Amino acid sequence: MPVPEATFAYIGPGAGLDLIGYALSMFLLVATALSATLLYPVYKVLRWIRGGKSSSGSGSTTAQAPPQEADTNGPSTGGDR
């Protein structure tokens, strides 16, 4: 049985574009994960320096607005005359 010496393959434009898209998405995935891992300690130090909320607190993490005062002047008529 004869065995070919060299095999040539052609990757068409569709498969080539898929490969480029896959490679780009993998690069962005790794870059995002790496930057998040490296920048998280910097972010925490900056929050500590600025006096931001600490992550060790056991209280609520959402800020509450102060209660609104009731309007005791009556209905608005569009101006004082």
Secondary structure by P-SEA (a helix, b strand, c coil): cccccbbbbbbcaaaaaaaaaaaaaaaaaaaaaaaaaaaaaaaaaaaaaaccccccccccccccccccccccccccccccc
